[in-house]
Amino acid sequence: MNKRVFSFVVAFAAAITLCAKDIKTLVVTTQPQMHCENCEKKIKGNLRFEKGVKKIETDVERQRVTIIYDADKAKADDLIKAFDKFGYKARKVAENK
């Protein structure tokens, strides 16, 4: 019985490791700058359809857009280029795992 439990635990741990996603964070600033709630809505509303995007946070005060994404499905450069589709230019401020 103990061998079965141990085997199950090992198999489960292996499955979790294989399913682990490469989640990264990208922080950009935009041009034109965000100045209101509508700017935030426009950015969030358009970026949410980009492949791999998990979460979008905007900060008008600091002029930052933080994008949490699955690096297995999207690249930072592609997300930056996506801003062009809705009339903004994005510039990378930071990127980390």
N, C-alpha and C positions, 0 to 999 in steps of 0.2 A: 504494500500500500504506500509506503513512504517513497519508493522509487517512482511510482506513478505521480504522486504529488510533486516531487522534485522535477520530474520530466515535464510536467505541465507548467511549472513555474519557469523553467528554463526556456521552453518553447514560447511562452507568453512574453517573456522579456525580449527574446529575439524578434518577435513580431512587432513589439513596440518600437524597438530600435530601427527596424526596417521601414516603419511607417512614419518615423520622425520627419518633420518638415523643416526646411531651411528658412526660417522666418527672419526677415531683416527689417530695419527701420531706415527710411530715407527722409531727410529734412531738407526742404527747399524754401526759397523765397520767390515771390512772384513779381512780374512786371506786366501790367500795371499792378500796383500794390492793392491789397485788400483794404477796404475802408468801411465796410458795412456787412450786415447780416446777409444781404443778397449776394455779395461776393463770395462769402463762405458757402452759401447754398449752391451757387453755380459751380464752384470747385468740387465740393463733395458730390454733387449730383452727377457730374460728368466723370470724375475719377472712379466712382464706385463700379462702373461698368468695365474698367480695365482689368484684364486677366491678372489674377494673383493678388489683387488688392484685398486685404483683410480688414483694415481699419484706416480711417482718415480723421485727423485732428487738425483744426485750424486755430490759429492764434493771431487775431487782427492786431493786437497791441505789439507783439514782437515780430509781426510780419513773417510768420512761419507756417508752413504746411507740413505736418508729419504724416508720413504714409507707412503703414506697417503692411508688408507684403510677403508672399511666398516666393522666395528666390528660385524655386524650381519651376515656377510658372511665368515669372516676369523678371525683367532686368531693370535696374535703376534708370539707365539711359532711355529705355522705352517709356517708362513712367514720366520722365521729364519731357519727352517728346509729345506725350499725350496732352499736355497743357496747350500745345499749339492748336489742337482741335477745337478748343472753345475760347480762343482769343487771348491767351496768357502766354507768357514766357516764364519758364522756371529755371532757377539756378540752384545747384546743389550746395547746401550749407554743411551737411554732415550725413554720413552713412555708417551704420554699425549693425552688428548681429544682435 
